[in-house]
Amino acid sequence: MVFLIFVFAIGFGFVALALVRLTAPDESDEGGGDDGPPGRGGRGPRPRPRGPEPTWWPDFERDFRAYVKARDARRPVSLSS
């Protein structure tokens, strides 16, 4: 008798879990846009800053581009493709 109750409880748990998984909204990575890791966060997209662009932003973009270019130039080229 106890064994049957145990089997019933396990079966009920699996059915409940399947129903929860099937009714959860699909959070596929198509379209993206939330800038966060994939998975179940439920928090939505990050808020975008308001107001004018910071005065230091153009300098940052220029310096970052130079950094990436210098970093790519140092990266060894792999010939085994």
PyMOL Python script that loads the backbone (N, CA, C, O; Angstrom):
from pymol import cmd

cmd.read_pdbstr("""\
ATOM      1  N   MET A   1       0.815  -1.190   0.000  1.00  0.00           N
ATOM      2  CA  MET A   1       0.000   0.000   0.000  1.00  0.00           C
ATOM      3  C   MET A   1       0.867   1.268   0.000  1.00  0.00           C
ATOM      4  O   MET A   1       0.600   2.204  -0.753  1.00  0.00           O
ATOM      5  N   VAL A   2       1.888   1.293   0.832  1.00  0.00           N
ATOM      6  CA  VAL A   2       2.775   2.449   0.905  1.00  0.00           C
ATOM      7  C   VAL A   2       3.501   2.624  -0.427  1.00  0.00           C
ATOM      8  O   VAL A   2       3.730   3.743  -0.886  1.00  0.00           O
ATOM      9  N   PHE A   3       3.858   1.494  -1.034  1.00  0.00           N
ATOM     10  CA  PHE A   3       4.543   1.546  -2.332  1.00  0.00           C
ATOM     11  C   PHE A   3       3.658   2.187  -3.386  1.00  0.00           C
ATOM     12  O   PHE A   3       4.147   2.982  -4.188  1.00  0.00           O
ATOM     13  N   LEU A   4       2.371   1.867  -3.408  1.00  0.00           N
ATOM     14  CA  LEU A   4       1.453   2.453  -4.383  1.00  0.00           C
ATOM     15  C   LEU A   4       1.297   3.958  -4.173  1.00  0.00           C
ATOM     16  O   LEU A   4       1.217   4.717  -5.138  1.00  0.00           O
ATOM     17  N   ILE A   5       1.254   4.384  -2.924  1.00  0.00           N
ATOM     18  CA  ILE A   5       1.164   5.820  -2.630  1.00  0.00           C
ATOM     19  C   ILE A   5       2.431   6.523  -3.111  1.00  0.00           C
ATOM     20  O   ILE A   5       2.369   7.617  -3.672  1.00  0.00           O
ATOM     21  N   PHE A   6       3.573   5.890  -2.888  1.00  0.00           N
ATOM     22  CA  PHE A   6       4.852   6.456  -3.327  1.00  0.00           C
ATOM     23  C   PHE A   6       4.888   6.585  -4.848  1.00  0.00           C
ATOM     24  O   PHE A   6       5.284   7.627  -5.371  1.00  0.00           O
ATOM     25  N   VAL A   7       4.483   5.547  -5.552  1.00  0.00           N
ATOM     26  CA  VAL A   7       4.466   5.568  -7.014  1.00  0.00           C
ATOM     27  C   VAL A   7       3.493   6.634  -7.514  1.00  0.00           C
ATOM     28  O   VAL A   7       3.795   7.343  -8.474  1.00  0.00           O
ATOM     29  N   PHE A   8       2.338   6.752  -6.878  1.00  0.00           N
ATOM     30  CA  PHE A   8       1.363   7.769  -7.261  1.00  0.00           C
ATOM     31  C   PHE A   8       1.931   9.177  -7.051  1.00  0.00           C
ATOM     32  O   PHE A   8       1.759  10.050  -7.902  1.00  0.00           O
ATOM     33  N   ALA A   9       2.601   9.395  -5.931  1.00  0.00           N
ATOM     34  CA  ALA A   9       3.168  10.708  -5.642  1.00  0.00           C
ATOM     35  C   ALA A   9       4.252  11.078  -6.657  1.00  0.00           C
ATOM     36  O   ALA A   9       4.310  12.217  -7.119  1.00  0.00           O
ATOM     37  N   ILE A  10       5.100  10.126  -6.997  1.00  0.00           N
ATOM     38  CA  ILE A  10       6.152  10.380  -7.991  1.00  0.00           C
ATOM     39  C   ILE A  10       5.524  10.679  -9.350  1.00  0.00           C
ATOM     40  O   ILE A  10       5.942  11.620 -10.025  1.00  0.00           O
ATOM     41  N   GLY A  11       4.549   9.910  -9.754  1.00  0.00           N
ATOM     42  CA  GLY A  11       3.868  10.138 -11.030  1.00  0.00           C
ATOM     43  C   GLY A  11       3.176  11.488 -11.064  1.00  0.00           C
ATOM     44  O   GLY A  11       3.237  12.193 -12.071  1.00  0.00           O
ATOM     45  N   PHE A  12       2.522  11.850  -9.978  1.00  0.00           N
ATOM     46  CA  PHE A  12       1.856  13.149  -9.896  1.00  0.00           C
ATOM     47  C   PHE A  12       2.876  14.281 -10.002  1.00  0.00           C
ATOM     48  O   PHE A  12       2.620  15.294 -10.653  1.00  0.00           O
ATOM     49  N   GLY A  13       4.016  14.109  -9.370  1.00  0.00           N
ATOM     50  CA  GLY A  13       5.074  15.126  -9.445  1.00  0.00           C
ATOM     51  C   GLY A  13       5.568  15.323 -10.870  1.00  0.00           C
ATOM     52  O   GLY A  13       5.751  16.457 -11.313  1.00  0.00           O
ATOM     53  N   PHE A  14       5.785  14.218 -11.597  1.00  0.00           N
ATOM     54  CA  PHE A  14       6.233  14.320 -12.983  1.00  0.00           C
ATOM     55  C   PHE A  14       5.187  14.991 -13.869  1.00  0.00           C
ATOM     56  O   PHE A  14       5.531  15.794 -14.736  1.00  0.00           O
ATOM     57  N   VAL A  15       3.934  14.672 -13.658  1.00  0.00           N
ATOM     58  CA  VAL A  15       2.869  15.291 -14.447  1.00  0.00           C
ATOM     59  C   VAL A  15       2.797  16.786 -14.146  1.00  0.00           C
ATOM     60  O   VAL A  15       2.656  17.597 -15.061  1.00  0.00           O
ATOM     61  N   ALA A  16       2.894  17.150 -12.880  1.00  0.00           N
ATOM     62  CA  ALA A  16       2.857  18.566 -12.510  1.00  0.00           C
ATOM     63  C   ALA A  16       4.047  19.313 -13.112  1.00  0.00           C
ATOM     64  O   ALA A  16       3.890  20.423 -13.620  1.00  0.00           O
ATOM     65  N   LEU A  17       5.225  18.714 -13.057  1.00  0.00           N
ATOM     66  CA  LEU A  17       6.406  19.348 -13.636  1.00  0.00           C
ATOM     67  C   LEU A  17       6.257  19.521 -15.146  1.00  0.00           C
ATOM     68  O   LEU A  17       6.631  20.559 -15.692  1.00  0.00           O
ATOM     69  N   ALA A  18       5.715  18.511 -15.821  1.00  0.00           N
ATOM     70  CA  ALA A  18       5.514  18.602 -17.270  1.00  0.00           C
ATOM     71  C   ALA A  18       4.525  19.713 -17.606  1.00  0.00           C
ATOM     72  O   ALA A  18       4.726  20.443 -18.577  1.00  0.00           O
ATOM     73  N   LEU A  19       3.466  19.850 -16.822  1.00  0.00           N
ATOM     74  CA  LEU A  19       2.490  20.906 -17.080  1.00  0.00           C
ATOM     75  C   LEU A  19       3.095  22.283 -16.877  1.00  0.00           C
ATOM     76  O   LEU A  19       2.810  23.202 -17.645  1.00  0.00           O
ATOM     77  N   VAL A  20       3.918  22.438 -15.863  1.00  0.00           N
ATOM     78  CA  VAL A  20       4.562  23.727 -15.622  1.00  0.00           C
ATOM     79  C   VAL A  20       5.501  24.060 -16.766  1.00  0.00           C
ATOM     80  O   VAL A  20       5.525  25.199 -17.231  1.00  0.00           O
ATOM     81  N   ARG A  21       6.274  23.088 -17.228  1.00  0.00           N
ATOM     82  CA  ARG A  21       7.217  23.331 -18.325  1.00  0.00           C
ATOM     83  C   ARG A  21       6.490  23.652 -19.630  1.00  0.00           C
ATOM     84  O   ARG A  21       6.966  24.475 -20.412  1.00  0.00           O
ATOM     85  N   LEU A  22       5.353  23.019 -19.874  1.00  0.00           N
ATOM     86  CA  LEU A  22       4.617  23.243 -21.118  1.00  0.00           C
ATOM     87  C   LEU A  22       3.885  24.577 -21.118  1.00  0.00           C
ATOM     88  O   LEU A  22       3.710  25.175 -22.179  1.00  0.00           O
ATOM     89  N   THR A  23       3.454  25.055 -19.960  1.00  0.00           N
ATOM     90  CA  THR A  23       2.705  26.302 -19.912  1.00  0.00           C
ATOM     91  C   THR A  23       3.604  27.514 -19.711  1.00  0.00           C
ATOM     92  O   THR A  23       3.123  28.644 -19.785  1.00  0.00           O
ATOM     93  N   ALA A  24       4.901  27.311 -19.458  1.00  0.00           N
ATOM     94  CA  ALA A  24       5.820  28.436 -19.286  1.00  0.00           C
ATOM     95  C   ALA A  24       6.019  29.120 -20.636  1.00  0.00           C
ATOM     96  O   ALA A  24       6.046  28.452 -21.669  1.00  0.00           O
ATOM     97  N   PRO A  25       6.159  30.446 -20.634  1.00  0.00           N
ATOM     98  CA  PRO A  25       6.371  31.145 -21.909  1.00  0.00           C
ATOM     99  C   PRO A  25       7.690  30.724 -22.546  1.00  0.00           C
ATOM    100  O   PRO A  25       8.680  30.461 -21.864  1.00  0.00           O
ATOM    101  N   ASP A  26       7.670  30.669 -23.875  1.00  0.00           N
ATOM    102  CA  ASP A  26       8.865  30.271 -24.614  1.00  0.00           C
ATOM    103  C   ASP A  26       9.873  31.405 -24.568  1.00  0.00           C
ATOM    104  O   ASP A  26       9.567  32.527 -24.971  1.00  0.00           O
ATOM    105  N   GLU A  27      11.074  31.120 -24.076  1.00  0.00           N
ATOM    106  CA  GLU A  27      12.111  32.146 -23.978  1.00  0.00           C
ATOM    107  C   GLU A  27      13.285  31.776 -24.871  1.00  0.00           C
ATOM    108  O   GLU A  27      14.433  31.726 -24.431  1.00  0.00           O
ATOM    109  N   SER A  28      12.970  31.518 -26.130  1.00  0.00           N
ATOM    110  CA  SER A  28      14.040  31.186 -27.054  1.00  0.00           C
ATOM    111  C   SER A  28      14.897  32.412 -27.303  1.00  0.00           C
ATOM    112  O   SER A  28      14.473  33.535 -27.030  1.00  0.00           O
ATOM    113  N   ASP A  29      16.098  32.206 -27.819  1.00  0.00           N
ATOM    114  CA  ASP A  29      17.056  33.293 -28.011  1.00  0.00           C
ATOM    115  C   ASP A  29      16.860  33.997 -29.350  1.00  0.00           C
ATOM    116  O   ASP A  29      17.646  34.876 -29.703  1.00  0.00           O
ATOM    117  N   GLU A  30      15.829  33.627 -30.096  1.00  0.00           N
ATOM    118  CA  GLU A  30      15.585  34.270 -31.378  1.00  0.00           C
ATOM    119  C   GLU A  30      15.110  35.692 -31.144  1.00  0.00           C
ATOM    120  O   GLU A  30      14.190  35.922 -30.360  1.00  0.00           O
ATOM    121  N   GLY A  31      15.717  36.622 -31.804  1.00  0.00           N
ATOM    122  CA  GLY A  31      15.320  38.005 -31.639  1.00  0.00           C
ATOM    123  C   GLY A  31      16.052  38.688 -30.511  1.00  0.00           C
ATOM    124  O   GLY A  31      16.290  39.894 -30.575  1.00  0.00           O
ATOM    125  N   GLY A  32      16.413  37.956 -29.489  1.00  0.00           N
ATOM    126  CA  GLY A  32      17.208  38.472 -28.372  1.00  0.00           C
ATOM    127  C   GLY A  32      16.726  39.816 -27.884  1.00  0.00           C
ATOM    128  O   GLY A  32      15.531  40.113 -27.877  1.00  0.00           O
ATOM    129  N   GLY A  33      17.683  40.616 -27.477  1.00  0.00           N
ATOM    130  CA  GLY A  33      17.354  41.960 -27.104  1.00  0.00           C
ATOM    131  C   GLY A  33      17.430  42.248 -25.628  1.00  0.00           C
ATOM    132  O   GLY A  33      17.292  43.407 -25.235  1.00  0.00           O
ATOM    133  N   ASP A  34      17.646  41.238 -24.777  1.00  0.00           N
ATOM    134  CA  ASP A  34      17.664  41.557 -23.362  1.00  0.00           C
ATOM    135  C   ASP A  34      19.072  41.712 -22.818  1.00  0.00           C
ATOM    136  O   ASP A  34      19.229  42.007 -21.633  1.00  0.00           O
ATOM    137  N   ASP A  35      20.088  41.527 -23.621  1.00  0.00           N
ATOM    138  CA  ASP A  35      21.480  41.721 -23.238  1.00  0.00           C
ATOM    139  C   ASP A  35      21.900  40.896 -22.036  1.00  0.00           C
ATOM    140  O   ASP A  35      22.940  41.178 -21.439  1.00  0.00           O
ATOM    141  N   GLY A  36      21.147  39.911 -21.670  1.00  0.00           N
ATOM    142  CA  GLY A  36      21.489  39.094 -20.516  1.00  0.00           C
ATOM    143  C   GLY A  36      21.769  37.670 -20.922  1.00  0.00           C
ATOM    144  O   GLY A  36      21.658  37.324 -22.098  1.00  0.00           O
ATOM    145  N   PRO A  37      22.127  36.850 -19.976  1.00  0.00           N
ATOM    146  CA  PRO A  37      22.378  35.454 -20.296  1.00  0.00           C
ATOM    147  C   PRO A  37      21.087  34.741 -20.661  1.00  0.00           C
ATOM    148  O   PRO A  37      20.014  35.105 -20.180  1.00  0.00           O
ATOM    149  N   PRO A  38      21.191  33.720 -21.517  1.00  0.00           N
ATOM    150  CA  PRO A  38      19.985  32.986 -21.878  1.00  0.00           C
ATOM    151  C   PRO A  38      19.453  32.224 -20.678  1.00  0.00           C
ATOM    152  O   PRO A  38      20.192  31.925 -19.739  1.00  0.00           O
ATOM    153  N   GLY A  39      18.188  31.917 -20.716  1.00  0.00           N
ATOM    154  CA  GLY A  39      17.603  31.150 -19.622  1.00  0.00           C
ATOM    155  C   GLY A  39      16.371  31.836 -19.077  1.00  0.00           C
ATOM    156  O   GLY A  39      15.805  32.737 -19.698  1.00  0.00           O
ATOM    157  N   ARG A  40      15.977  31.394 -17.921  1.00  0.00           N
ATOM    158  CA  ARG A  40      14.756  31.907 -17.307  1.00  0.00           C
ATOM    159  C   ARG A  40      15.095  33.004 -16.315  1.00  0.00           C
ATOM    160  O   ARG A  40      15.402  32.714 -15.158  1.00  0.00           O
ATOM    161  N   GLY A  41      15.047  34.219 -16.731  1.00  0.00           N
ATOM    162  CA  GLY A  41      15.276  35.322 -15.818  1.00  0.00           C
ATOM    163  C   GLY A  41      13.966  35.997 -15.485  1.00  0.00           C
ATOM    164  O   GLY A  41      13.700  36.326 -14.329  1.00  0.00           O
ATOM    165  N   GLY A  42      13.153  36.202 -16.494  1.00  0.00           N
ATOM    166  CA  GLY A  42      11.867  36.817 -16.292  1.00  0.00           C
ATOM    167  C   GLY A  42      11.945  38.305 -15.973  1.00  0.00           C
ATOM    168  O   GLY A  42      10.924  38.923 -15.670  1.00  0.00           O
ATOM    169  N   ARG A  43      13.127  38.882 -16.037  1.00  0.00           N
ATOM    170  CA  ARG A  43      13.266  40.285 -15.681  1.00  0.00           C
ATOM    171  C   ARG A  43      13.077  41.201 -16.875  1.00  0.00           C
ATOM    172  O   ARG A  43      12.820  42.391 -16.695  1.00  0.00           O
ATOM    173  N   GLY A  44      13.193  40.694 -18.061  1.00  0.00           N
ATOM    174  CA  GLY A  44      13.015  41.526 -19.237  1.00  0.00           C
ATOM    175  C   GLY A  44      14.282  42.264 -19.608  1.00  0.00           C
ATOM    176  O   GLY A  44      15.334  42.044 -19.007  1.00  0.00           O
ATOM    177  N   PRO A  45      14.186  43.145 -20.599  1.00  0.00           N
ATOM    178  CA  PRO A  45      15.378  43.860 -21.065  1.00  0.00           C
ATOM    179  C   PRO A  45      15.861  44.887 -20.047  1.00  0.00           C
ATOM    180  O   PRO A  45      15.089  45.391 -19.232  1.00  0.00           O
ATOM    181  N   ARG A  46      17.149  45.181 -20.114  1.00  0.00           N
ATOM    182  CA  ARG A  46      17.718  46.207 -19.244  1.00  0.00           C
ATOM    183  C   ARG A  46      17.205  47.576 -19.669  1.00  0.00           C
ATOM    184  O   ARG A  46      17.002  47.819 -20.858  1.00  0.00           O
ATOM    185  N   PRO A  47      16.995  48.459 -18.721  1.00  0.00           N
ATOM    186  CA  PRO A  47      16.571  49.804 -19.109  1.00  0.00           C
ATOM    187  C   PRO A  47      17.699  50.556 -19.799  1.00  0.00           C
ATOM    188  O   PRO A  47      18.866  50.411 -19.433  1.00  0.00           O
ATOM    189  N   ARG A  48      17.357  51.340 -20.776  1.00  0.00           N
ATOM    190  CA  ARG A  48      18.339  52.138 -21.507  1.00  0.00           C
ATOM    191  C   ARG A  48      18.508  53.480 -20.808  1.00  0.00           C
ATOM    192  O   ARG A  48      17.539  54.035 -20.291  1.00  0.00           O
ATOM    193  N   PRO A  49      19.725  54.004 -20.789  1.00  0.00           N
ATOM    194  CA  PRO A  49      19.923  55.300 -20.140  1.00  0.00           C
ATOM    195  C   PRO A  49      19.200  56.407 -20.897  1.00  0.00           C
ATOM    196  O   PRO A  49      19.060  56.371 -22.120  1.00  0.00           O
ATOM    197  N   ARG A  50      18.752  57.380 -20.131  1.00  0.00           N
ATOM    198  CA  ARG A  50      18.056  58.524 -20.735  1.00  0.00           C
ATOM    199  C   ARG A  50      19.003  59.705 -20.793  1.00  0.00           C
ATOM    200  O   ARG A  50      20.023  59.744 -20.104  1.00  0.00           O
ATOM    201  N   GLY A  51      18.659  60.629 -21.597  1.00  0.00           N
ATOM    202  CA  GLY A  51      19.422  61.862 -21.650  1.00  0.00           C
ATOM    203  C   GLY A  51      20.459  61.856 -22.745  1.00  0.00           C
ATOM    204  O   GLY A  51      20.560  60.911 -23.527  1.00  0.00           O
ATOM    205  N   PRO A  52      21.232  62.931 -22.790  1.00  0.00           N
ATOM    206  CA  PRO A  52      22.230  63.061 -23.856  1.00  0.00           C
ATOM    207  C   PRO A  52      23.411  62.113 -23.647  1.00  0.00           C
ATOM    208  O   PRO A  52      23.653  61.612 -22.549  1.00  0.00           O
ATOM    209  N   GLU A  53      24.125  61.892 -24.727  1.00  0.00           N
ATOM    210  CA  GLU A  53      25.314  61.039 -24.679  1.00  0.00           C
ATOM    211  C   GLU A  53      26.377  61.708 -23.797  1.00  0.00           C
ATOM    212  O   GLU A  53      26.556  62.924 -23.872  1.00  0.00           O
ATOM    213  N   PRO A  54      27.090  60.924 -22.954  1.00  0.00           N
ATOM    214  CA  PRO A  54      28.137  61.528 -22.129  1.00  0.00           C
ATOM    215  C   PRO A  54      29.226  62.169 -22.994  1.00  0.00           C
ATOM    216  O   PRO A  54      29.478  61.719 -24.112  1.00  0.00           O
ATOM    217  N   THR A  55      29.854  63.195 -22.485  1.00  0.00           N
ATOM    218  CA  THR A  55      30.867  63.912 -23.264  1.00  0.00           C
ATOM    219  C   THR A  55      32.100  63.053 -23.521  1.00  0.00           C
ATOM    220  O   THR A  55      32.811  63.287 -24.498  1.00  0.00           O
ATOM    221  N   TRP A  56      32.368  62.078 -22.680  1.00  0.00           N
ATOM    222  CA  TRP A  56      33.549  61.227 -22.835  1.00  0.00           C
ATOM    223  C   TRP A  56      33.306  60.060 -23.778  1.00  0.00           C
ATOM    224  O   TRP A  56      34.246  59.333 -24.100  1.00  0.00           O
ATOM    225  N   TRP A  57      32.078  59.861 -24.230  1.00  0.00           N
ATOM    226  CA  TRP A  57      31.754  58.677 -25.028  1.00  0.00           C
ATOM    227  C   TRP A  57      32.518  58.590 -26.351  1.00  0.00           C
ATOM    228  O   TRP A  57      33.021  57.510 -26.662  1.00  0.00           O
ATOM    229  N   PRO A  58      32.636  59.643 -27.140  1.00  0.00           N
ATOM    230  CA  PRO A  58      33.394  59.537 -28.402  1.00  0.00           C
ATOM    231  C   PRO A  58      34.863  59.151 -28.154  1.00  0.00           C
ATOM    232  O   PRO A  58      35.440  58.376 -28.917  1.00  0.00           O
ATOM    233  N   ASP A  59      35.463  59.695 -27.086  1.00  0.00           N
ATOM    234  CA  ASP A  59      36.845  59.310 -26.761  1.00  0.00           C
ATOM    235  C   ASP A  59      36.928  57.832 -26.403  1.00  0.00           C
ATOM    236  O   ASP A  59      37.853  57.135 -26.822  1.00  0.00           O
ATOM    237  N   PHE A  60      35.955  57.358 -25.626  1.00  0.00           N
ATOM    238  CA  PHE A  60      35.937  55.942 -25.250  1.00  0.00           C
ATOM    239  C   PHE A  60      35.828  55.051 -26.482  1.00  0.00           C
ATOM    240  O   PHE A  60      36.562  54.070 -26.602  1.00  0.00           O
ATOM    241  N   GLU A  61      34.919  55.383 -27.397  1.00  0.00           N
ATOM    242  CA  GLU A  61      34.758  54.565 -28.601  1.00  0.00           C
ATOM    243  C   GLU A  61      36.041  54.537 -29.425  1.00  0.00           C
ATOM    244  O   GLU A  61      36.438  53.480 -29.916  1.00  0.00           O
ATOM    245  N   ARG A  62      36.691  55.686 -29.580  1.00  0.00           N
ATOM    246  CA  ARG A  62      37.941  55.752 -30.341  1.00  0.00           C
ATOM    247  C   ARG A  62      39.029  54.905 -29.662  1.00  0.00           C
ATOM    248  O   ARG A  62      39.717  54.133 -30.330  1.00  0.00           O
ATOM    249  N   ASP A  63      39.185  55.048 -28.342  1.00  0.00           N
ATOM    250  CA  ASP A  63      40.203  54.289 -27.613  1.00  0.00           C
ATOM    251  C   ASP A  63      39.904  52.789 -27.634  1.00  0.00           C
ATOM    252  O   ASP A  63      40.816  51.970 -27.739  1.00  0.00           O
ATOM    253  N   PHE A  64      38.624  52.439 -27.532  1.00  0.00           N
ATOM    254  CA  PHE A  64      38.269  51.021 -27.546  1.00  0.00           C
ATOM    255  C   PHE A  64      38.550  50.398 -28.908  1.00  0.00           C
ATOM    256  O   PHE A  64      39.057  49.280 -28.989  1.00  0.00           O
ATOM    257  N   ARG A  65      38.220  51.121 -29.980  1.00  0.00           N
ATOM    258  CA  ARG A  65      38.528  50.628 -31.325  1.00  0.00           C
ATOM    259  C   ARG A  65      40.025  50.394 -31.489  1.00  0.00           C
ATOM    260  O   ARG A  65      40.437  49.381 -32.054  1.00  0.00           O
ATOM    261  N   ALA A  66      40.842  51.325 -30.998  1.00  0.00           N
ATOM    262  CA  ALA A  66      42.300  51.175 -31.086  1.00  0.00           C
ATOM    263  C   ALA A  66      42.768  49.987 -30.262  1.00  0.00           C
ATOM    264  O   ALA A  66      43.661  49.253 -30.687  1.00  0.00           O
ATOM    265  N   TYR A  67      42.181  49.791 -29.096  1.00  0.00           N
ATOM    266  CA  TYR A  67      42.539  48.652 -28.243  1.00  0.00           C
ATOM    267  C   TYR A  67      42.229  47.324 -28.932  1.00  0.00           C
ATOM    268  O   TYR A  67      43.056  46.412 -28.940  1.00  0.00           O
ATOM    269  N   VAL A  68      41.034  47.226 -29.508  1.00  0.00           N
ATOM    270  CA  VAL A  68      40.641  45.980 -30.178  1.00  0.00           C
ATOM    271  C   VAL A  68      41.535  45.720 -31.379  1.00  0.00           C
ATOM    272  O   VAL A  68      41.940  44.581 -31.613  1.00  0.00           O
ATOM    273  N   LYS A  69      41.850  46.760 -32.144  1.00  0.00           N
ATOM    274  CA  LYS A  69      42.718  46.592 -33.308  1.00  0.00           C
ATOM    275  C   LYS A  69      44.105  46.118 -32.878  1.00  0.00           C
ATOM    276  O   LYS A  69      44.672  45.224 -33.506  1.00  0.00           O
ATOM    277  N   ALA A  70      44.659  46.707 -31.815  1.00  0.00           N
ATOM    278  CA  ALA A  70      45.980  46.295 -31.316  1.00  0.00           C
ATOM    279  C   ALA A  70      45.935  44.866 -30.775  1.00  0.00           C
ATOM    280  O   ALA A  70      46.880  44.100 -30.962  1.00  0.00           O
ATOM    281  N   ARG A  71      44.858  44.514 -30.119  1.00  0.00           N
ATOM    282  CA  ARG A  71      44.726  43.159 -29.568  1.00  0.00           C
ATOM    283  C   ARG A  71      44.623  42.126 -30.688  1.00  0.00           C
ATOM    284  O   ARG A  71      45.229  41.057 -30.607  1.00  0.00           O
ATOM    285  N   ASP A  72      43.851  42.444 -31.737  1.00  0.00           N
ATOM    286  CA  ASP A  72      43.725  41.528 -32.876  1.00  0.00           C
ATOM    287  C   ASP A  72      45.055  41.374 -33.610  1.00  0.00           C
ATOM    288  O   ASP A  72      45.350  40.297 -34.128  1.00  0.00           O
ATOM    289  N   ALA A  73      45.859  42.432 -33.660  1.00  0.00           N
ATOM    290  CA  ALA A  73      47.149  42.368 -34.349  1.00  0.00           C
ATOM    291  C   ALA A  73      48.124  41.459 -33.602  1.00  0.00           C
ATOM    292  O   ALA A  73      49.000  40.853 -34.218  1.00  0.00           O
ATOM    293  N   ARG A  74      47.980  41.361 -32.281  1.00  0.00           N
ATOM    294  CA  ARG A  74      48.876  40.515 -31.484  1.00  0.00           C
ATOM    295  C   ARG A  74      48.455  39.053 -31.479  1.00  0.00           C
ATOM    296  O   ARG A  74      49.266  38.183 -31.162  1.00  0.00           O
ATOM    297  N   ARG A  75      47.209  38.766 -31.824  1.00  0.00           N
ATOM    298  CA  ARG A  75      46.697  37.412 -31.772  1.00  0.00           C
ATOM    299  C   ARG A  75      47.374  36.562 -32.849  1.00  0.00           C
ATOM    300  O   ARG A  75      47.396  36.957 -34.015  1.00  0.00           O
ATOM    301  N   PRO A  76      47.932  35.388 -32.476  1.00  0.00           N
ATOM    302  CA  PRO A  76      48.585  34.543 -33.475  1.00  0.00           C
ATOM    303  C   PRO A  76      47.578  33.979 -34.469  1.00  0.00           C
ATOM    304  O   PRO A  76      46.444  33.664 -34.108  1.00  0.00           O
ATOM    305  N   VAL A  77      47.991  33.857 -35.692  1.00  0.00           N
ATOM    306  CA  VAL A  77      47.139  33.343 -36.749  1.00  0.00           C
ATOM    307  C   VAL A  77      47.249  31.826 -36.748  1.00  0.00           C
ATOM    308  O   VAL A  77      48.351  31.277 -36.769  1.00  0.00           O
ATOM    309  N   SER A  78      46.107  31.150 -36.723  1.00  0.00           N
ATOM    310  CA  SER A  78      46.073  29.696 -36.751  1.00  0.00           C
ATOM    311  C   SER A  78      45.880  29.231 -38.190  1.00  0.00           C
ATOM    312  O   SER A  78      44.938  29.657 -38.858  1.00  0.00           O
ATOM    313  N   LEU A  79      46.754  28.371 -38.664  1.00  0.00           N
ATOM    314  CA  LEU A  79      46.668  27.875 -40.035  1.00  0.00           C
ATOM    315  C   LEU A  79      45.950  26.533 -40.133  1.00  0.00           C
ATOM    316  O   LEU A  79      45.832  25.973 -41.222  1.00  0.00           O
ATOM    317  N   SER A  80      45.476  26.020 -39.018  1.00  0.00           N
ATOM    318  CA  SER A  80      44.831  24.698 -39.027  1.00  0.00           C
ATOM    319  C   SER A  80      43.314  24.851 -39.075  1.00  0.00           C
ATOM    320  O   SER A  80      42.630  24.505 -38.111  1.00  0.00           O
ATOM    321  N   SER A  81      42.784  25.359 -40.174  1.00  0.00           N
ATOM    322  CA  SER A  81      41.338  25.509 -40.297  1.00  0.00           C
ATOM    323  C   SER A  81      40.807  24.566 -41.342  1.00  0.00           C
ATOM    324  O   SER A  81      39.603  24.540 -41.596  1.00  0.00           O
TER     325      SER A  81
END
""", "prot")
cmd.dss("prot")
cmd.show_as("cartoon", "prot")
cmd.util.cbc("prot")
cmd.orient("prot")
